Amino acid sequence: MIIVKKPHNNLLNYGYAILRAVIARALVSSGLLPTFDMHHHNRYNVYCLADDIMEHYRPFVDRLVYEIVCTHVIDVELIRDILARYAVFIILL
């Protein structure tokens, strides 16, 4: 069994990426441009509005990762299983 040293960072990055994609897709399907910004100002970031909106949903991802890390012994196989399972849950948000 291979132990992952910092599984929480991997899971947080993955969760935030899914959340950002879901929000950007929702913005575009609503007719909004995700490039407009309120707080995130970056010339090279095409999802500034999505980043602004996802800030309110980060605690949900944080809670999921906290529960996963506290209740599982994390190894590589389990991370793949968890990511696949929780990706569906986050998309349904």
C-alpha positions in Angstrom: 0.0 0.0 0.0 1.4 3.4 -1.0 0.6 6.1 1.5 0.0 9.6 0.0 1.8 12.2 2.1 -0.6 15.1 1.6 -3.9 13.7 0.3 -5.8 16.7 1.5 -4.0 19.1 -0.9 -4.7 16.7 -3.8 -8.4 16.4 -2.9 -8.8 20.1 -2.3 -7.3 20.9 -5.7 -9.4 18.4 -7.4 -12.6 19.6 -5.7 -11.9 23.2 -6.5 -11.2 22.4 -10.1 -14.6 20.6 -10.4 -16.4 23.4 -8.6 -14.8 26.0 -10.9 -15.8 24.1 -14.0 -19.4 23.6 -12.8 -19.8 27.3 -12.0 -18.2 28.4 -15.3 -20.5 26.1 -17.2 -23.5 27.4 -15.3 -22.5 31.0 -16.0 -22.1 30.4 -19.7 -25.4 28.5 -19.9 -27.1 31.5 -18.2 -25.7 33.8 -20.8 -23.1 35.4 -18.6 -19.4 35.7 -19.5 -17.1 34.1 -17.0 -14.3 36.6 -18.0 -15.9 39.5 -16.3 -14.7 40.0 -12.7 -15.6 41.6 -9.4 -12.7 40.7 -7.2 -10.3 38.5 -9.1 -8.4 40.7 -11.6 -6.0 38.8 -13.8 -5.4 39.3 -17.5 -4.5 35.7 -18.0 -7.4 34.2 -16.1 -10.5 33.7 -18.3 -12.7 32.5 -15.4 -12.5 35.5 -13.1 -16.3 35.7 -12.5 -16.4 31.9 -11.9 -13.6 32.3 -9.3 -15.5 35.1 -7.6 -18.7 33.0 -7.4 -16.9 29.8 -6.3 -15.5 31.5 -3.2 -18.9 31.0 -1.5 -18.9 27.3 -2.2 -15.4 26.5 -1.1 -16.5 25.5 2.4 -18.6 22.7 0.9 -15.5 21.2 -0.8 -13.4 21.8 2.4 -16.0 19.9 4.5 -16.1 17.0 2.0 -12.3 16.7 2.1 -12.2 17.0 5.8 -14.6 14.2 6.2 -12.8 12.0 3.7 -9.4 12.6 5.3 -10.7 12.0 8.9 -12.6 8.8 8.0 -10.3 7.0 5.6 -6.7 5.7 5.6 -5.7 7.3 2.3 -3.8 5.4 -0.3 -3.6 5.8 -4.1 -6.4 3.4 -4.9 -8.7 4.9 -2.4 -8.1 8.4 -3.7 -9.1 7.4 -7.2 -12.3 5.8 -5.9 -13.1 8.9 -3.7 -12.4 11.3 -6.5 -14.7 9.5 -8.8 -17.5 9.2 -6.2 -17.4 12.8 -5.0 -17.0 14.3 -8.5 -20.6 13.3 -9.1 -21.7 14.8 -5.9 -20.0 18.1 -6.5 -21.4 18.3 -10.0 -24.9 18.0 -8.6 -24.4 21.1 -6.4 
